[in-house]
Amino acid sequence: MPEPNNNIKIFSGTANIPLAQEIAAYVGKPLGKSSLNYVSDGEITIRIEENARGTDSFIVQPLCSPANENIMEVLILLDALKRASARSVNVVVPYYGYARQDRKARARDPITAKLVADLLTAAGASRVIAMDLHAGQIQGFFNIPFDHLTAITILGRYFQEKQVEKRVVVSPDLGGVTRARDLANYLNTDIAVIDKRRNAPNESEVMNVIGDVKGRSAILIDDIIDTAGTIVRGADALLEQGAKEVFACCTHPVFSGPALERLCSSVLKEIVITNTIPLHDERCNTDRFKILSVAPLVGEAIIRIHQQRSVSELFEDTKEKK
């Protein structure tokens, strides 16, 4: 691993401090010293407690629940570092909140994903680094450099080492076919697709399985598992179509509402997730859940950005398998 220069600093909000510490350890720097407090009326106060002048500073903060508080923490940290004369302030967003509000589905709808992009830009971000955006076009909402990382290599390497036989990668809906194709290319296998109808937000009805899954180990992949209704119904449909066993994997374990109850009582053999979002529920500490760290990938990206080297080279291995 190349040794970074001394003028790099990594700071963190409160959303996922363990991940920020892992990233800082990979980069070879201690986590930057700052104090963050919520005062009695709910306002946030932040103080940078070390010299940041002339540094390339990185703020690690997923915009997960509570999303609004975590967004404000990032904005205030950004302002504090800009006023501390940092040379650049780069925002590392392992999970980009509000990403599912990326377009106007009906008249008078807001495009909140664009609003979040505008807020980060206006606050002074020099660059944004994010992982597995729900909609890739969100990159176009920014007029500053944007690096889009993917956990496909992390998930693919896990299933490759697990040596699951006769595997098939399955997209839980038509919109996730590209993601499923990328994982299938990495694993050198083919894909299937679940065609479903969504009746209301967070509700879905499985309609049909397109592709051959009979007698095979199915790997369901999505970017987000939220209430888990789609994944659980998809697993049921795959077994009904003759799949031998079903695994599920995703980058962002949002796990809201009844998600964990559904996952724990489902037919899924294993749920493979990353640590972009912290999980505090004890049910996630069982053997059924496998949590993979994105810290080495994010840390390597930070080093490359700081040293003005290519970030896309990190994913050449995936491209070669295509």
C-alpha positions in Angstrom: 0.0 0.0 0.0 1.5 3.4 -1.0 2.3 5.7 1.9 0.1 8.8 1.9 1.5 12.3 2.5 1.2 13.9 5.9 -1.3 16.5 4.8 -4.3 14.2 4.7 -6.9 14.0 7.5 -10.0 11.9 7.9 -12.9 13.2 10.0 -16.2 11.6 10.9 -19.7 12.5 11.9 -21.6 10.3 14.3 -23.4 8.2 11.7 -20.8 5.4 11.4 -17.7 6.1 13.5 -16.4 2.4 13.4 -16.3 2.5 9.6 -14.5 5.9 9.7 -12.0 4.4 12.1 -11.4 1.4 9.9 -10.9 3.7 6.9 -8.4 5.9 8.8 -6.5 2.8 9.9 -6.2 1.6 6.3 -5.0 5.0 5.2 -2.5 4.9 8.1 -3.7 8.0 9.8 -5.5 8.5 13.1 -9.1 9.7 12.9 -9.2 13.5 13.0 -10.0 15.2 16.3 -13.3 17.0 16.4 -16.1 17.5 18.9 -19.7 17.3 18.0 -22.6 18.0 20.3 -26.3 18.4 20.2 -27.4 21.3 22.4 -30.7 21.4 24.3 -32.7 23.0 21.5 -31.5 20.3 19.0 -28.8 22.5 17.2 -25.5 20.9 16.4 -22.2 22.4 17.5 -18.9 21.2 16.0 -15.3 22.2 16.7 -12.3 21.0 14.7 -9.7 20.3 17.4 -6.5 20.0 15.4 -4.8 22.0 12.6 -6.4 21.4 9.2 -4.8 24.2 7.3 -3.6 23.2 3.8 -4.8 19.6 4.2 -6.8 17.3 2.0 -9.6 16.5 4.5 -12.1 13.7 4.1 -15.4 13.5 6.0 -16.9 10.0 6.3 -20.6 10.1 6.9 -23.4 7.8 5.5 -26.7 9.7 5.1 -28.6 6.9 6.9 -31.2 7.2 9.6 -31.6 9.7 11.2 -30.9 11.1 7.7 -31.7 14.8 8.4 -29.4 15.0 11.4 -26.6 13.2 9.6 -26.9 15.6 6.6 -26.7 18.6 8.9 -23.6 17.1 10.6 -21.9 16.8 7.2 -22.8 20.4 6.2 -21.5 21.8 9.4 -18.3 19.8 9.3 -17.8 21.0 5.8 -18.2 24.6 6.8 -15.9 24.2 9.8 -13.1 22.6 7.7 -13.4 25.2 4.9 -13.1 28.0 7.5 -10.1 26.1 9.0 -8.4 26.7 5.6 -8.3 23.0 4.5 -7.0 22.8 0.9 -9.8 20.5 -0.1 -12.8 19.0 1.8 -13.9 15.7 0.3 -17.2 14.0 1.4 -17.2 10.2 1.6 -20.9 9.1 1.6 -20.9 5.3 1.9 -24.7 5.5 1.7 -26.4 8.4 -0.1 -29.7 9.1 1.6 -32.7 10.4 -0.3 -31.3 8.6 -3.4 -34.7 7.1 -4.2 -36.1 10.5 -4.7 -34.2 11.1 -7.9 -37.0 12.1 -10.3 -40.5 13.5 -10.4 -42.8 10.5 -10.5 -45.9 12.7 -10.1 -46.7 16.4 -10.6 -45.3 18.7 -7.8 -42.9 16.0 -6.5 -39.5 17.3 -5.2 -36.3 15.8 -6.5 -34.7 15.5 -3.1 -31.6 13.7 -4.3 -30.7 16.8 -6.3 -31.4 19.0 -3.3 -28.9 17.0 -1.2 -26.3 17.4 -4.0 -26.9 21.1 -4.0 -26.5 21.4 -0.3 -23.2 19.5 -0.3 -21.9 21.6 -3.1 -23.1 24.9 -1.6 -21.4 24.0 1.7 -18.1 23.8 0.0 -17.4 20.1 -0.9 -14.5 19.7 -3.2 -15.4 16.2 -4.2 -17.9 13.5 -3.3 -17.2 9.8 -3.0 -20.2 7.5 -2.8 -20.9 3.8 -3.0 -23.5 2.0 -5.1 -26.0 4.8 -5.8 -29.6 3.7 -6.1 -29.7 5.7 -9.4 -26.5 6.2 -11.3 -27.7 9.5 -12.8 -27.4 11.1 -9.4 -23.7 11.7 -10.3 -25.0 14.2 -12.8 -26.6 16.2 -10.0 -23.1 17.4 -9.0 -21.0 20.0 -10.7 -17.9 18.9 -8.7 -15.8 15.8 -9.1 -17.7 12.6 -8.1 -16.2 9.1 -7.6 -18.7 6.3 -7.7 -17.5 3.1 -5.9 -19.1 -0.3 -6.1 -19.2 -3.2 -3.7 -19.6 -5.7 -6.5 -16.0 -6.9 -6.2 -16.4 -7.3 -2.4 -19.6 -9.3 -2.7 -18.3 -11.2 -5.7 -15.1 -12.2 -4.0 -17.1 -13.5 -1.0 -19.3 -15.8 -3.1 -16.3 -16.9 -5.2 -14.4 -18.0 -2.0 -17.5 -19.6 -0.7 -17.5 -21.9 -3.8 -21.3 -22.1 -4.1 -22.0 -24.7 -6.8 -24.4 -24.2 -9.8 -25.0 -20.6 -8.9 -27.2 -18.1 -10.7 -27.4 -14.4 -9.9 -30.9 -13.0 -9.7 -32.2 -9.4 -9.9 -35.2 -8.9 -7.7 -36.7 -6.5 -10.3 -36.1 -5.3 -13.9 -34.3 -2.1 -12.7 -31.5 -4.1 -11.1 -30.5 -6.1 -14.1 -27.3 -4.2 -14.8 -26.2 -4.8 -11.2 -27.0 -8.5 -11.4 -25.2 -8.7 -14.7 -22.0 -7.1 -13.2 -22.0 -9.7 -10.3 -22.7 -12.5 -12.8 -19.8 -11.4 -14.9 -17.6 -11.4 -11.9 -18.7 -14.9 -10.9 -18.7 -16.1 -14.5 -22.3 -17.3 -14.4 -25.7 -16.2 -15.8 -28.6 -14.3 -14.5 -32.3 -14.5 -13.9 -34.8 -11.7 -13.3 -37.9 -11.5 -11.1 -40.7 -9.5 -12.8 -42.8 -7.9 -10.2 -45.5 -5.3 -9.8 -45.2 -2.7 -7.0 -48.6 -1.8 -5.7 -47.5 0.9 -3.2 -44.2 2.2 -1.7 -42.5 -0.6 0.3 -44.9 -3.2 -1.1 -44.4 -5.6 -4.0 -46.1 -8.6 -5.6 -43.9 -11.2 -7.3 -45.2 -11.9 -10.8 -42.8 -14.2 -12.7 -39.2 -15.5 -12.7 -37.4 -15.1 -16.0 -34.5 -17.5 -16.4 -33.4 -20.9 -15.3 -33.1 -21.4 -11.6 -34.2 -25.0 -11.2 -31.7 -27.0 -9.0 -29.4 -24.0 -8.7 -28.1 -21.8 -5.9 -29.7 -18.4 -6.4 -28.0 -15.2 -5.3 -30.4 -12.3 -5.0 -28.6 -9.0 -5.3 -29.9 -5.4 -4.7 -28.3 -2.1 -3.8 -30.6 -1.6 -0.8 -32.6 -3.9 1.5 -35.1 -1.6 3.1 -38.2 -3.3 4.5 -37.1 -6.6 2.9 -40.5 -7.4 1.3 -39.0 -7.6 -2.2 -36.1 -9.9 -1.2 -38.2 -12.2 0.9 -41.0 -12.6 -1.7 -38.3 -13.1 -4.3 -36.7 -15.9 -2.3 -40.1 -17.6 -2.0 -40.7 -17.3 -5.7 -37.3 -18.8 -6.5 -37.8 -21.8 -4.3 -41.2 -22.3 -5.9 -39.5 -22.3 -9.3 -37.1 -25.1 -8.1 -34.1 -23.3 -6.8 -32.0 -25.4 -4.5 -31.2 -22.6 -2.0 -31.3 -18.8 -2.0 -28.8 -16.3 -0.8 -29.4 -12.5 -0.6 -26.8 -9.7 -0.8 -26.8 -6.0 -0.9 -24.5 -3.0 -0.3 -26.8 -1.0 2.0 -28.7 -2.7 4.8 -31.2 0.0 5.6 -33.4 -2.6 7.4 -36.3 -0.3 8.4 -39.7 -1.4 9.8 -40.3 -5.1 9.7 -37.1 -5.9 7.7 -35.2 -8.0 10.3 -38.3 -9.9 11.4 -39.0 -10.8 7.8 -35.4 -11.7 7.1 -35.0 -13.9 10.2 -38.2 -15.8 9.4 -37.5 -16.1 5.7 -36.3 -19.1 3.6 -33.0 -17.2 2.9 -29.9 -19.3 3.7 -27.6 -16.3 4.2 -27.9 -12.5 4.0 -24.6 -10.9 2.9 -24.3 -7.1 3.5 -21.6 -4.5 3.9 -21.0 -2.0 6.7 -21.9 1.2 4.9 -24.7 1.5 7.4 -24.1 0.5 11.1 -26.3 -2.2 12.5 -27.2 -2.2 16.2 -29.7 -5.0 16.3 -28.5 -8.2 18.0 -30.3 -10.3 15.4 -27.6 -9.2 12.9 -24.9 -10.9 15.0 -26.0 -14.4 14.0 -24.3 -16.7 11.5 -27.1 -16.0 9.1 -25.9 -12.5 8.5 -22.4 -11.9 7.0 -21.1 -8.3 7.2 -18.3 -7.4 4.8 -16.2 -4.3 5.3 -15.9 -1.6 2.6 -13.1 0.2 4.5 -10.2 -1.2 2.4 -11.9 -0.1 -0.9 -12.8 3.4 0.4 -9.4 3.8 2.1 -7.6 2.9 -1.2 -9.8 5.3 -3.1 -8.9 8.1 -0.6 -5.2 7.4 -1.0 -5.5 7.4 -4.8 -7.5 10.7 -4.8 -5.0 12.3 -2.5 -2.1 11.2 -4.7 -4.0 12.1 -7.9 -4.0 8.6 -9.2 -6.8 6.7 -11.0 -9.7 5.4 -8.9 -11.2 3.5 -11.8 -8.3 1.1 -11.7 -9.7 -0.4 -8.6 -12.4 -2.0 -10.7 -10.3 -3.2 -13.6 -10.7 -6.8 -12.2 -14.4 -6.6 -12.7 -14.0 -5.2 -16.2 -11.6 -8.0 -17.2 -14.1 -10.6 -16.1 -16.6 -9.1 -18.5 
